[in-house]
Amino acid sequence: MKSSRALPLLVLAVAGVFFLYAYGVKPFERLALEGYYQIIVKNRVVHKSALVRGSGFQLGLYRPELPYQFSRLYSMQDSLCVRFSIVSYYQAWGDDEENAFRTRVNRNLIKGDFIPLITWEPWIAGFNGYQGQNPEASLRMLASGAFDGYIREWAREAVRFGKPFFLRPGHEMSNPWYSWSRQYGNTPEVFKTFWQRVVRIFHDEGARNVAFVWNPYTPADTVFYPGNDYVDWIGLDVFNFGSLSEEGIWMDFYTITKLLYDAVKFSGKPILVAETGCAEAGGNKNNWYRDMFHSLAAGNFPLIKALVLFDTPLAVTPTGISVDLGFSGDSTVYRAINRSELADNLHIKPSIKGDK
């Protein structure tokens, strides 16, 4: 009699455990994890205002091997006698693991005392169902919420990361090379809606550590500006291609920058020169870099608080001509920059020889 009663009880117990696991424990775990995220994780985030490091100027670097190899960066620091604060890299949108937030990479940068500057490129071609495609007016899909899941998960990982960094989505919005540009049918209104939607999702998730960098391509791109409430920094791209440019003329840093600076200074936002470089064709590259730092130290552009050197031999002009913008192997450029006393005049943190 006892065994006959025990069997139904055992079956009932097993069924109860299964029920709790299938319908009770998992939802409870999800609820607990969500509560932990909302109460603990979000409150650990370091605010993006920490990116403004006192009165010092922030110098950054883009190199093709970054953020994975640092030997050239360290040798450049030693040659220039200054520390780099910012490391720039590029990341496309999409479904693959390489398109997810790179927590380990960014943590390693923070350990090295570098601030990540992530140029976040909204290529639709990286998502399932759109491989190899760049649909006309692709931003309409993003602006309507078609990829909110990807944006939200990326934002949550940014919150879990917790440290301040720069995020530059949809940069150069009138550059015909990019599928989010006007040339692909993306109007200023659609771009602004897209941008505002992304920022709102990040704000909803508690990503107070993310400083959004709005980066135009030409002075006329102010029609794409989404408003001060949705922008933390303004980004500028300043390149002199000399005789390789479409105009075929050499232009100094001050002339190029003033055109862009005057167009965006209405916002009052701090400005990050997110990309800057000079070719050798048609002029003296050493003098160009020297004059660049002199111009910044002289206070010609008071809103510019940071600058990223674009050091690569693999660049391309807007018209598709290959060009070498590298200078890390050129000692004459180092000497020209050092003569500008950039560390003293701009208060850039000095390097310690061999500091790694």
Secondary structure, DSSP 8 states (H G I E B T S, - for coil): -HHHHHHHHHHHHHHHHHHIIIIIIHHHHHHHHHHHIIIIIGGG---GGGGS-TT--EEEEE-TTTTT--HHHHHHHHHHTB---EEEEEEE-SSSGGGS--HHHHHHHHHTT-EEEEEEE--GGGSTT-TT---TTTHHHHHTTTTHHHHHHHHHHHHHH-S-EEEEES-STT-TTSTTSGGGT--HHHHHHHHHHHHHHHHHHT-TTEEEEE--SSGGGGGG---GGG-SEEEEEEEE-GGGSSS-----HHHHHHHHHHHHGGG---EEEEEEEE-STTS-HHHHHHHHHHHHHTTSSTTEEEEEEE--S-EE-TTS-EE----TT-HHHHHHHHHTTHHHHHT--B--TT--
